[in-house]
Amino acid sequence: MSGIPDFNDTELWVTRCALTERYGKAVALELADSELRLDPESTVLTACPTIFWSERGANFVVFKIGEGRYRCQFFYGPNEQYGTGRDAYDDIGECVTHLLQLQADHEGRRGLSGSPGTTKGS
């Protein structure tokens, strides 16, 4: 056990609200644990609570890497994974919102959305 607390009700509520705002509907969240190397200089893996969801062909994960600390990424498959360029966030709302914005921008560049640059689902 890593000692990192699970996502609390407020963190899950903030995440659900951001997803509803983005997609215009409730999105199913899955809770899991992931093993991450929190220190790039170490080989030690730490079990981290994880929120996973999939929407519009993309998969998303938000890792809780400490009390009030988060890391995130989105991916389409094992060879197409994207981070946000930040190692950690101290606000889950900012973490999820930034992740969704970057994925929406990427989706627009890939030509997967109805109109490039769209940030909300129809």
C-alpha positions as CSV (number, residue, x, y, z in Angstrom):
1,M,0.0,0.0,0.0
2,S,1.4,3.4,-1.0
3,G,-0.4,5.5,1.6
4,I,-1.9,7.7,-1.2
5,P,-5.6,8.2,-0.3
6,D,-8.2,7.2,-2.8
7,F,-10.1,10.0,-4.7
8,N,-12.6,11.6,-2.4
9,D,-16.2,12.5,-3.3
10,T,-15.3,16.1,-4.0
11,E,-12.5,15.1,-6.4
12,L,-14.9,12.8,-8.2
13,W,-17.6,15.5,-8.3
14,V,-15.2,18.0,-9.8
15,T,-14.1,15.5,-12.5
16,R,-17.7,14.6,-13.4
17,C,-18.7,18.2,-13.6
18,A,-15.8,19.0,-16.0
19,L,-16.7,16.0,-18.2
20,T,-20.4,16.9,-18.3
21,E,-19.4,20.4,-19.3
22,R,-17.1,19.1,-22.1
23,Y,-19.3,16.4,-23.5
24,G,-22.8,17.6,-22.6
25,K,-23.7,14.3,-20.9
26,A,-22.6,12.1,-17.9
27,V,-19.5,10.1,-18.6
28,A,-18.9,6.8,-16.8
29,L,-15.8,6.9,-14.7
30,E,-13.8,3.8,-13.7
31,L,-11.7,3.7,-10.6
32,A,-8.5,1.7,-10.6
33,D,-4.9,1.6,-9.3
34,S,-1.8,2.2,-11.4
35,E,1.8,1.7,-10.6
36,L,3.9,4.8,-11.4
37,R,7.5,5.8,-11.0
38,L,6.9,9.0,-9.1
39,D,10.7,9.8,-9.0
40,P,12.3,9.6,-12.4
41,E,15.6,8.9,-10.7
42,S,14.2,5.8,-8.9
43,T,13.1,2.4,-10.1
44,V,10.5,2.2,-7.3
45,L,6.9,1.9,-8.4
46,T,4.1,3.4,-6.3
47,A,0.5,2.3,-6.4
48,C,-1.6,5.4,-7.3
49,P,-5.4,5.7,-7.3
50,T,-6.6,6.3,-10.9
51,I,-9.6,7.6,-12.6
52,F,-10.2,6.3,-16.2
53,W,-12.7,7.2,-18.8
54,S,-13.1,6.8,-22.5
55,E,-14.9,9.2,-24.8
56,R,-15.0,9.9,-28.6
57,G,-12.2,7.5,-29.4
58,A,-9.8,8.7,-26.7
59,N,-8.9,7.2,-23.3
60,F,-8.1,9.4,-20.3
61,V,-6.4,8.8,-17.0
62,V,-5.9,11.0,-13.9
63,F,-3.5,9.6,-11.3
64,K,-3.5,10.7,-7.7
65,I,0.2,10.9,-6.9
66,G,-0.2,12.3,-3.4
67,E,-2.6,14.2,-1.2
68,G,-3.9,17.0,-3.5
69,R,-1.4,16.1,-6.3
70,Y,-2.4,14.7,-9.7
71,R,-0.8,13.6,-13.0
72,C,-2.8,12.9,-16.2
73,Q,-2.6,11.8,-19.8
74,F,-4.8,10.8,-22.7
75,F,-4.1,8.1,-25.3
76,Y,-5.6,6.4,-28.3
77,G,-3.5,3.2,-28.1
78,P,-0.2,2.0,-26.7
79,N,1.8,3.9,-29.4
80,E,-0.2,7.1,-29.2
81,Q,0.0,8.6,-25.7
82,Y,0.0,12.3,-24.7
83,G,0.8,14.1,-21.5
84,T,0.1,17.7,-20.7
85,G,3.7,18.8,-20.3
86,R,3.3,19.1,-16.5
87,D,4.6,16.6,-14.0
88,A,1.9,17.4,-11.4
89,Y,-1.1,19.6,-10.6
90,D,-2.2,20.6,-7.2
91,D,-5.8,21.2,-8.3
92,I,-7.9,18.4,-9.8
93,G,-10.2,20.8,-11.7
94,E,-7.2,22.4,-13.4
95,C,-5.7,19.0,-14.2
96,V,-8.9,17.6,-15.8
97,T,-9.7,20.9,-17.6
98,H,-6.2,21.2,-19.1
99,L,-6.2,17.5,-20.1
100,L,-9.6,18.0,-21.9
101,Q,-8.4,21.2,-23.6
102,L,-5.3,19.5,-24.9
103,Q,-7.1,16.5,-26.1
104,A,-9.8,18.7,-27.9
105,D,-7.0,20.6,-29.6
106,H,-5.4,17.3,-30.6
107,E,-8.7,15.9,-31.8
108,G,-9.3,19.0,-34.0
109,R,-5.8,18.6,-35.5
110,R,-6.5,14.9,-36.2
111,G,-9.8,15.9,-37.9
112,L,-11.9,13.8,-35.5
113,S,-14.3,16.4,-34.3
114,G,-17.2,18.1,-36.2
115,S,-15.2,21.3,-36.4
116,P,-11.5,21.8,-35.6
117,G,-10.9,23.6,-32.3
118,T,-14.2,22.5,-30.8
119,T,-13.9,22.3,-27.0
120,K,-17.3,21.0,-26.2
121,G,-19.2,17.9,-27.5
122,S,-22.4,18.3,-29.3
